[in-house]
Amino acid sequence: MGLFWRVLIILPLFFAYVNGEYFTYPARHTGKAELAGFKGPDSLATDGGGFFSGPLVVENDATATPSNQGGTTEVTVGKPGDNTLDASVGNDEIKDASMIEAATTFKGSWELFLENGGVSAMHLQLLPKINQALMFDATVWKISKIKLPPPCRHVEGTNEEDCFAHSVLMDIETGKLRPLRLHYDTWCSSGGLDINGRLVSTGGFNNGSDTVRILDLCDTCEWKEYPGALANGRWYATQVTLSDGKFMVFGGRDFPTYEFVPPEGKKNTHQDVVDFNFLVETHDLVENNLYPFVYLSTDGNIFIFANNRSVILNPKTHKIIHEFPVLPNGARNYPASGSACLLPIILKPNEDRRVIPAEILICGGAPHDAFEKADLQRPKVFLPGSCDCARLDFTKRNSKWKILNMPSARLLGDMAVLPTGDVLIVNGAKTGSAGWDDAREPNLNPVLYKFKTDGTGSKFTVLNPSNIARMYHSSFAVLPDAKILIAGSNTNPGYLDDALFPTEVRVEKFSPPYLDPNLAMFRQEIITEKSDNQLKYGQKFTVQIRGNGVIDQQKLQVTIYSPPFVTHGICMNQRLIQLGILEFNKDVAPNTNNIVLQAPMNGNIAQPGYYMLFVNYNGVPCLRSMWVQILP
């Protein structure tokens, strides 16, 4: 069905008069939480909505702690080996009394990192080695908040020139920006890092829909664009990395198919496209199955979730080998736009299990008709979003969804898997749908989801709110210092400063509870020059750490994290793996210890490429992660 709004969205383009050679600055919106249509942060922390009529489950209220003050802290030590099942959420939920971590009442803190990030970060990818965040949106509006260095871009098929950048590299320490030139539209595209850490991005809008583009890692690198490389247009599609480092791309508007991404400079033909009827079956009147959630399973198969259904696909035979029960209570994919992440994959020392468990967590979403009500109906009606989080182990064929109640409704949100394995649920709205001006009630409070618990208290903690609404087209990145970069938000077809929710170019950093200043004593330092940074599957490697005091091995946790390609509430290829510790060699030098670890056994568990390695002590991440590369 051709929806009339799709034709209109590129017509009312708005242009701003700009001065200066490179930058234009947005009008400030002091006290955004008081704009018309907002409820204040206090109400956002407490009122509910969604599909659950029962009381909200809130462990802590959302009262802010001033500035960067720490909370009350204590070290909670469980009884080692006392692992039981938490009957309240089903047999797949582990109550782990051996968890040893420093407890804190600190609810996190926010800092404004950059007043003008140049572009509104519809897409965001942290790049390895160079520690730059790549942010980009779309070329279609021909405007941003940062100018290109000469020459301007010629707009294909017109006599116009576009002198604005739509893609920037941002130094995550200094905020320095470098504008990048794009010719083929990246609006609602997909992507992932290859084995060498380059971003390989696919699809987009109009002339970019069948394009593959690559950005290498260097101080002067620019986009390399390959139009026509894909056989089908991929607008709102999902890209997944396979065990050998190759990519598949699924779906996209009007194309219920998938294909393997061709090697650089090559082109697919229609013979390379595989029809995928599952995407036909899950298509509502207004879609609700775009940007499907797609993850590589630890057995080499592909888990795919679209709308409210999920299947396992064998990528070699192209056969669906299993379908899981329907997830109730609305739709989860675009434009209902819940969010999802792969929960941590836990490896044991000398790992020899035939199947390594892998679980997905899906939170939020909206009723199936939410987009129709908010976008197509007049006056607009903003239905409440979903309050639930659902968890499923997709390596077990008899798995059923385990559903928990979040503290508040959320759609258009993001889910960042933290170095400790917990999940930060952030950004988004409480009512409405994805689309231009189709959501209301920004959800300003992040929520921390505890991956493992000691069986007491709630799995959710409401954290301190931001004062910046992050609605449609928001994004995030987990940083090497364990802070979370937060950017984006644009509910407008263009760059508007006077809308209800203005186009957002400010960039923030959020410090989760583990960065309570009172816990700083637990932060270890990785000695990179004494640590192995190239890993081979199944082999031993050593990481050296330095810190104050005596280290207890039982309180150590080492994880590796694959930074995702983030857009539209979907975090493509986000993956955190907890490694098995084989040996702990104390005092190899003053206050210095060696950790001997085992790399993941194969590419089904951890695809080849770059990961951020974190050493956590007492549940507190190290001062800075180390980039490691898993070789194929």
N, C-alpha and C positions, 0 to 999 in steps of 0.2 A: 504494500500500500504506500503510495507517495504522499507523505505528510506535507501539508502546505507550509508549515513552519520551517521546514528544512530549506525551502526555497527562499523564505524571507530573511533568514538569519544573516545572510551576507549583504543584504540591501542597505540596512540603516547603519552604514559605517560612519564612524565619527572621527573627526580629525582635530588635532590641537595645534595651535600656533606655538612654535618652539623657537627658542633662542639658544645660542651657544653651539659649540662645535660638536659635542658628543652627547650631553645629557639634557634631558628635560625632567623636571621634578614634579611629582604629584602634589595636589593640594592635600594638606594635612587634615585628618579627621580625628581631632582630639576627642577622647571619650566616646569611641565608636559604640560602646555598649548602650549608649543613650540615643542612638539614631532611631528614627521611627521604625517600628516593626521589631525592635529588640526588646527582649526582657533582660533585666540585669543579670549579672553573674550569679547573684544569690538564688534567683528563681531557677536559673539553668541548672544549678547544682541539686535542686530538690524536686522539680516537677517531672512527671513521668511521661505518659503517653505510650503509644505503641499498641501491641496486641495483647499485653498482659494486664488483667484487671486487678491482680493482687498487689500487695505492698511492694515497694521497691526494696531491693537488697543493697544497702549501702553500709559499708563497714565504717567509713569515716565521712564526715561532712566536708564541704568544699571551702571552708573558711581559709582565707589566704594567710600564709605566714609572711611577715614583712621581709622584703628584699631577699637576701641570700642567707638569712639566719638558718641555722641548723635546728633540727628537732631534738626531742629526747631520744637518746640512743641506748641500746643495750645489745649484748651479744647473746643470741639465743642458741643453745646447743642442744640438739636432739639426741636421742639414744641411738647410736649407730646400729644399722641393720634392722631397725624396727619398722619395716615397710608393711603397711596394711592397705586395704581397699576402702575408699570413701563411698559408702553406700548411698550417700545423698546425691551423687551425680553419676552413679553407674560404675560398672567394673573396669571401665577403661580409664577412670580417673585415679591417679595414684596419690595416696596420702603418704608423704615421705617424711618420716620422723628423723631421718638421718641428715636432713637439710640443716646446714650450719651457716647462719648468716647474721649479720649485724642488723638488728631491728631499729627502726627510726620512725618518728612521727612527722618527719620532714615531708612536705607535700610537693616538693619540687619548686623550681624558680624559673622565671622567664627573663630573657634579655633581648633587647632590640639590637641585632647584629649589624644590619644594613638598612638605611633609610630608603635606598633605591637600588634594587637588584637589577634594574635595567629592563627586565621582562617579567611578566607574571608567570611563575613557574608551573605551567600546566604539566610539564614533564620534568623529572629531576633524576639525575644519575650521578652518584659519587664515583669518580674515576680513580683507579688505583695508582700507586707510585707517585703521581704528581699532586695528589690531595687537592684536586679541584672538583667543584660541583658544577656539573653541566645542567643548565636550566634553559628550557625553550618552550615556546608556545606554537604560534601559527603565523604563516606569512599572509593569510587571506585579508587581514585587517590593515596591513601596510602601515602600521604604527606601533610604537612601543615607547619606552622611556629612555632609550639609549640609541644614539646615532651610529651608523656604520662609518668607518673611515672611507674616504673616497676610493673607488667610484661607487655610486648608488647602484642598486639592483634594478635591472630592466624587468618590468612586470610582463610576463609572457602573454602574448595575444593583445597587447595594448600599446599605447604610446606613453604610458606612465613610467615613472621611476619611483622606487621605494628606497628612501635613504635611512630607514630604521633597521636596527638589528632585531632579529627574532630568536636569537640563540646567543647565550653568553657562557663563558667559563668564569667561575667565581672562586678565588682563593679562599679556602675555608678558614684560614687564620687571619688574613688581613682584609678580606672583602674586596680586594682588587678585582676589577672586571675586565674581561677581554671579549669584545663582541665578535661573533662568528657569522659568516655569510651563508645564507640558505637560499636556494633557488626553487626547490620543490617542497610543497606545503607539508608540514609535519603535524598539522592539526589532528589530534586524537590518534597518534601513531603508537608504535610499540617498540620494544628493544631489549637488548641484553649484552653483557660483556662476553667477548670471545676469550679464547685461551690466553691470548697475549694482553688482555685487559682493554682492548679497543671496544668502543661501543659500536655495535651493529644494530641499526634501527631500521624498522620496516613500516611501510604503509604511510597513511596520512590521508589528506583530502585532495580531491581534484587531481592536479598533475603529480601530486606526491603519493597517490594511493597505491601505485604499483612500484614504488621506488624503494631501493635498498640504499642506505647511506651509512658511511663509516667515519668515525672520528678516532684518530690515532692519538697517542700519548706523547706530546712534545709541546714546547713553548710556542711554537709557531704553526702547529698543525691546524688545518681547516677541514671542513666537511668534504668528503668525497661522495658524490651522489651518482646513483646508477638507476635512472628512470627506466621503467619497463622490465626490471629484473624479476618482478613477481608476475605470475600469470593471471592472478585475480587481484582486484582492488582490495586493500586491507585498511579499512577505516573503522576504528574501534575494535581492532583485533588483538589477540594475545600471543606473545612470542614466548617459547619455552626452550631452555637449553637441554640437550640430550646428554647421555653418559659419555659420548665421544666428543662433546663440545660443539656438535652441529646444532642447528636451530630448526624448529618447526613453528609455523604461525597459523593460528586457528581463527576462523570466522572473519568478522567484519561485516559492515552493513551491506545487505543484499547478496552476500556470498557465504552460504552455509557449507563451507569447504575448508580444507587445510592443504598446506604444501610445505615442503622443506625449503629453507632459505638457500638459494644457490650460492656457490663460491663467488668471491669478489670478481666482478667483471663479467659473470655469466648470467644468462637469462633462462628462466623457466618457460616452458610451453604449457598449453592446456593439458597435455598428456601428463604433466607433473602434478596436476591438481587432483585431490581425492575428495569426492562428494562425502559429506558428513551429515546424514539425515537427522542425527541427534540435535543439530542446531536448527533444523526445520521444526522438529517436534516441540522444542522448548521456546519457540517464538510466539510471544503473546501478540495481541493486536498492536501494541506499541513496543514490541521487542522484548525487553527485560532479559535478554540473553547475550547482549554485546559485552565485550571485554570479559569473556568467560574466565573463571579461575582455573588455571592449568598448572599442574605440578608434576615433575618427574618423581615417580615412586621409587622406593629403594630396591624394587625388583626389576626395574627397567621399563615398566609399563607407564602409562600416562593417566593421571587422574584429572578428570574434566568435570567442572561444575558449571551449569548454566541454568539460570532462572531459579528453579527449585529442585532440579534433578542432577544426579551425578553418576558418572560411569568410569570404568577402567578400559582404556584403549591400548591394544597391542600395536606399537608403532611400526612393527615389521610386517605383521599380517594385515594391518588396517581393520582388525575386527574388534568390536566391543566384546569384552570377555566377562563383564559383570556390571550390573546396575544396582545401586544402593537405594534404600527407601527414600521416598520424597521428603524433603525438608519442609515442614509446614510453616504457616504464618507469613505468607507473602513471597515476593520475589527478591532476589539478592543481587542480580547483575544489572548493568546499565539498561535503562535509566533509573531503576529502583535503587541501584547503587549502594548495596552493602559493601563490606570490605572483608578481606580474607588474608590469612597467612598460614604458612606451613609451620607447625610447632617444632620445637627443637628435636633433632634426631640424636638420641643418646647412645653412644658407643661405650662398650666395656673394654677393659684392658685385654689384649689378646683375643679380640673379637672373633667369634667363630659361629655366631647364629646364622641360620639359613635365611631367616627373614628378619630384617631390622624394622621395628614399628615406625610408621610415619602417620602423623595426624594433621588434619586441617582444622582450623578454627575460623568460623564465619560469623561475623557480628553485624547486626543491624540490617537495613534494607527498608522496603516500603511495600504497601499493598500493591497488588497487580495493576490496579487502575490509578495509581498515584500520579503518573505522568499525564494521563488523560485529564484528570481533575485539575492539575496545576497548570498545564500548558495549553490544552485544547478547550477547556471550559471557561466561560465568562459569566460571572466573575470567577476568578481563580479560586480554587479550593485546595488547601494545603493539608493533606491527610497526615496523621501522625506516623512517624517512622517506627521501625521495629525496636523492641527493647531486648531482644534475645541474642545470645551467643550460642552457637552450636558447634560441637566437637565430634570428629569422626576419625577412627583409625582405618585408613583405606587399604592397609595391607591385610586386613581380615575380612573375608568375604561375608561373614555373618554380622558385621558391625552395624550398629544402629546409632542414630544421632543422640547425643547427650546434650540437652538444652538447659542453659542457665539464663537467669534474668539479669540484664545489665542495670546499673543504677539509673540510666536515662535512655530515651530513644536516640538513635543516631542513624543517619544516612550520609553519604558523601564523605565518610570518614576515611582514616588511614590506620593501618596496623603495623607498627614497627616492632620487630622482634629485637629485644634488648640483648646486650652481651651476656646477661645472666640467664637468659631463656624466658624471662617474663615478657609480656606483650604490652606495649603502650598503645592504647586506642585514643586517637587524637583527631582533631579537625571535624568538620561536618556540621550538619543541621539536624534539627529534631522533627521538622515537618516538611512535606512537599516531595520533591523529586529532583533528579538531575535535569538540566535544561536552563535556558535563559530566564532568569528571574523566577524560577520555579520552586524555590525553597525559602523557608523562613525559620526563625528561632535558631540562630547559630549555637552549637554546642561548644561552649568556650572551655569547658573543663575536660582535660584528659582523664582517662581512667586507666589504672594499672591492673592488668589481669595476671594473677599469680599462676605460673605454669605448674608449680608444685607447691603443696601446702603441708603443714604439720597436722592438718585435720581440724584446726580451730579457726573460727572467724570466716569472713567472706573471702572469696577469691578476687573480689573487685575492691579497689580503693580509688575514691574520687580525689583528684589532685588539683593543685592551684590553677585557676583559670588564666588564660591570656586575655588581653583586652582587644585583640584583633580577630575579627570574624574570618574564619577560614572555611569557605563554603565550597561550591562547585569549582573544580580545577585546582584543588590544593594538593600539596605534596610534602614529602619529608625525606630525610636521609639520616642514618645513624653515622655519627662521626667517630674518628679514631680516638678522641678523648672521652667517648661514651655519652656526649651530649647528643641531642637530636636537633637537626636543622629543620625548620618549618618554613615553608614558602608557599607562594601561589594564592589563588582564590580569585576567580573571575566569573561572575554570573551574567556578564554583559558581552554582546557581540562586538567587541572592540575594546578600547581603553577609555573608561568613563570614570571621572573623579566625583561626579555629582549624583551617582545612582544610590539607591538604598544600600546596596553593598558595593562600594567602589572597587574598581579593578585594583588588586592589591600587589604592590611590588616590594613592600617591606619584607625583610627576612629576619626571622627570629631564631634563637637557640633556646632549647628547653633542657634544664638539668633535672633528670629524674631523681627519685628519693635516694638512690644509692650514691648520689653526689652531695649528700648532706655534708657540709664542711666538717662536722664532728666525726665523720667516718674517714677523713682524709688519711689517717694513720694506717689504714689498711691497704691503701693503693700501692701496688707494686710497680716497679719500673722494669720493662723488658730491655735487656742489654742486646740490642739488635746485632752488633758486630760479633757477639759470641753465640748467636742463635742461628739455627738452620732456617733458611727462608725459601728453599725449593724442596718440595716434598714428592715422594713417590708412593704410590698406593701400597698400603700395608706395611711400609717400612718404618723403622724407628727414626726419630729425630729429636733434637734437644733444643729447649728454650731456656735461656738464663734470665733470672730475675734478681732484682735487688730491692731491699726494703728494710724497714726498721724492725728490730726485735726478732724473736724466734718464730719461724713459720711452721705451722702444723699442717702436714700434708692433707689431713682429713678435711681441712677447710678450703682447699684449693679446687678450682674448677677452670678448665681450659676449653675455650670454644673458638671455632672459626666461623666467620660470617661472610656470606656472599652478598655484596651490596646490590639492592634491587633497582630495576627500572620502574619508577613510580609515576603513575598517572591515574586519575579517575578512581581512586580508592583501590586500585589493584597494584600489587608490588611483585612484578614479574621476576621470578628466579630468586626471591629472597629465601635464604636458607641458613640456618644456624645449626652447627653440629658440635656436640660436646664430645671431646676426645677422651679416650682411655689413658690414664696415667700409668705408665709401666714402672717407672722408678722416680724417686725423689732424692737427689743427692744434696745434702745440706752442707753449707759453709765451704763451698769450693773457693771462696774468697770472703773477706769480711762482709757480713750481711748479704751474702750472695749465694744463690742456690740454683741448681740445675734441675729442670723437669724433663724427664725422658718420656716421650709420647709415641703413640702409634698413629700414623696417618690413616685416613679412611681406607677401607679395603678395595673399593672400586668406584668407578664413575657413576654408578647408580646411586650411591650414597652421597657422593660429593663430585659434581661435574668438574672436569679439569678447568683451571683458571685461577684467578686471584681471589684471596680471602683475607679478611682482617682477623688476625689472631689476638684474642683477649685472654689475659690471665686474671681471674677473679679470685679475691681472697675475702672470706667472710661475706660473700655476696656483693663485694665492691670491685668494680673493674679497675684494671691497671691504669696508670697515668696516660698511656697512649698505646694503641694496638700496633701490631707489626704486620705489614703486608707479607703474605706467603703465597707462593704459586704452587698449585698441585699440577704436576706434569702429567701429560697423557700417557 
